[in-house]
């Protein structure tokens, strides 16, 4: 009888130990998966941002339109918020000026980039350095930016923008 009790205790002890070890392994796997998942999301978002910035530099309105949300909001440090339609009115004129050669964007660089994920939303901060040649005059500026990116149907889209000029 005591042998049966001992076997019963040992068997339940093994089950408890197996259960605890399983939880530890699964817990570690989840953390590793989240890190890998965040790294994958980060890489995809950085590639999207690079594509977006290239399209902006070149004045490619079609690419830009495909990369922003329907309810996009855009704020510059010196103006109040504008919606997608108003931003595209600006982009259309800018694109025409780039195509005609009136404006040449000689540099458009984003650095000091930081990304914070909140589920399927990302807050991206950084610095934009831009140089343009307009009517023979070179103008160079730097901006601190905050972008809000959301994951829609597996694609990152920019939902919001704000900048402030660096003095």
N, C-alpha and C positions, 0 to 999 in steps of 0.2 A: 504494500500500500504506500509506504514512504517513497519507494522508487517511482511510483506513478506521480505522486505530488512533486517530487524533485524534477521529473521530466516535464511536468506541466509548468512549473515555475521557470525552468530553463527555456522551454519553448516560448512562453509568453515574454520572457526577458529578451530572447533573440528577436522576437517580433517587434518589441519596443525599440531595441537597438537598431534593427533594420529600418524601422519607421523614422527614427531620429537621423540616421545616416542618409536616408533618402531625402529628407527635408533639407539637410545641409547641402547635398549635391544639387538638388533642384534650385535651392536658393543661390548657390554660386553660379549655376548655369544661367539663371535669370539675369544676374548682374552682368555677366559676361555678354549675354545676348543683348542687353540694353546698351552696353558700351559699344558693341559692334553695330547695333541698330542706329545709335546716335552718330557714330562715325560715318556710317553709310548715308544717313540723312544729311549730315554736314557736308560730305563730299558732293552729293547731288545738289544741295542748295548752293554751294560755292560755284559749281559749274553753271548753274542757272544764273547766278548773279553775274558771272563773267560774260555769259551770253547776253544778258540784259544790258550790261555796261557797254559792250561792243556795239550793240544795236543803237544805244543812245548816242554813243560817240559818232556813229556813222549816219544817224538820222533815219534809221530803218523803222518806220512807223508800224508796218505790218507785224514785225517780230515783237515790238514793244506791246502792241495791242493784244497779242496772244499771250502775253506774260503778266498781265495785270487783271485784277478782279473787276467784276462789273460795277461794284460800289467803291472803286478806288478813290482814295483821298490823298491830295498832294499839298504840302505846305512848305513854302520857302520861309527862311528867317525874316524876310522883309515884306511878307504878304500874308493875308489870311488864307484859310484853306480853300482849295478849288477841287472840283470833282473831275472825273475822268474826261468828260466832254470838253471842259475848259482847258485841261492839260493837253488834250490832243489838238486843240486849236493852236496852242503855243507850239507843240511839236510839229505841226504841219508847216507853219511858217519857218521854223528852224530847219526842217528837212529841206525845204525849198532853198533856203540860204546856203545850206551845205552843198546841195546839188549844183547850184549856180557858181559856187566858189566864193561867194560873198563872205562866208565863214569857213575857216579851216580849223578843225579841231586837231591840234598837233599833239596833244596828250590828254588822256583821261584815265586816271589811275585811282584805284581804291586800295587802301592799305589800312593797317591798324584795325583789321576786321575782328569783331567778336560776335559770337552767336550764342543765344540762349534759347533753348527749345522749351515750349510749353505745349506738349501734345503735338497736334498737327499745325501749330503756329510757331514761328521763329521771330525773335527780335534780333535784328542785325544792326550793329553799330560800326562805325568806321570813319575814315577820313578820305575825302575825294580831293584829288589834285587835278586841276584842269587848266590847259593852256589853249588859247584860241588865237588865230590870226584873222583880224577883221579890218578891212580897208588899210592893210599894211601895218596895223598896230597889233602888237602882241599883248595879250592880257592873260595873266596867271592868277588863279585864285585857289584857295583851299576851303573846304567845308567839312564840318562835323555832321554826320548823317545818322539818322535812325530810320530803318526800314522795317515794316511788318510784312512778313511773308507767311502765306497759308498754303497748306497742301490741299489741292483740289483735284480730285480724280487722278491721284498719283503724280500730279505735276505741281511744282512750287510756283505760286503766283504772288506778285507784290500787291499788297492790299493798302499799304500806307507808306508815306514818305514825309520826312521832315529834315530840313538842313538848317545850319547856322554858319554863317561865314566866319572863318578864322581870320582875325585881324593880322 
